[in-house]
């Protein structure tokens, strides 16, 4: 039947870097101090102050105009969707009335 084909890549796709090996240091001895090392306890650095956004009168007007434009566009889309639903409902109602009349006429003709 169907046998999957495994693609063969003849060349490596990337550069292979060898693992770093620790170099042996000659003449270096480990520190064997008899007293334990106590870490320095420093206070945590203070968080940098946040930059405040400074709004100029022009940028406030631009933000207000942009927000108004967004509201108008969203409103237009919602009104058009509502209109489409209303038109669909009216057309279905008209079709229902017409079909009812046709069925009545067919039943009278018997």
N, C-alpha and C positions, 0 to 999 in steps of 0.2 A: 504494500500500500504506500502510504506517504511516509517518507523518511526525512526527518529534518536535516538540513545541511548546516554544518557549523562553518562559519566563515574563517578562512585562514589568513592571518595577517603576516606577510613575510618580513616586514620591518617593524621595529619597535615604534610605538606611538610617541614616546617621550624620552627624555634623557634620564637615565638611571643614575642616581647619585649613591655612592657607597656609604655605608653607615660609618659614623665617626668613631674611631677607636681612641681611647684615652692614651696619651703619650706617657711613657714612663720617664719620670724626672730623676736624673742621677743626683745624688747628694741631698735630696730633699727628704726630710723625715717628718712624720706626722707630729702634730702638736700634742704633747702629752702633759698638759698643765694639770697640777693637782687640784686647783680650785676651779669650780664650775664657772662657766661664763654666764653672766647675768645680762640679759638684754636691756638696753636703755629704754626707759619708759618716757616717751615723748607724747605730748598732747597731739591729738589728731589735728591735721591741718584744717583750717577753717575753709568752709565751702566758698567758692568764688561767688561774688555777688551776681545775681541775675541781671542780665541787661534788660532795661525797660524799653518798651516800644513807645516811641514818641510820635504821636499823631499830629500832623499839621492840619490846618483847616482844609486844605486841598485834599489830603488823603481821607479825611472824614467824609467830605462830599463824595469822593470817588467810591468809598465803601458803601455809603448810603445809596448811591445811584446803582451800584452793582447789585446790592441786595434787592432794591426795587425791581431791577430788570429780572432777577431770578424769580421773584414772586409773580411778576407778570407772565413770564414764560410758563411756569408751573401751572398758574391759573388758566392760561389759554389751553394748555394740554388737557387739564381736567375737564374744562367746559366742553371741549371738542369730544372727549370720550363720553361725557354725559349725553351730548347731542346724538352721538352715534347709537348709544343704547336706546334713547327715546325713539329715534327713527326706526330702529329695528323692531321695537315693541309695537309701534303703530302699524308697520307693514305686516307683522304677524297677525295682528288683530284684524286687519282688512282681509287678509287671505283666509282667516278662519270664518269670517262672515260670508265671504263669497263661496267657500266650500260648503258651508251649511246650506246656503240657498240652492246650490247645485244638487246636493244630496236630496233636499226636499222635492225639488222639481223631478228628479229621477224616480223618487218613490211615488209621486202623484201620477206619473205616467204609466204605472203598472196596470 
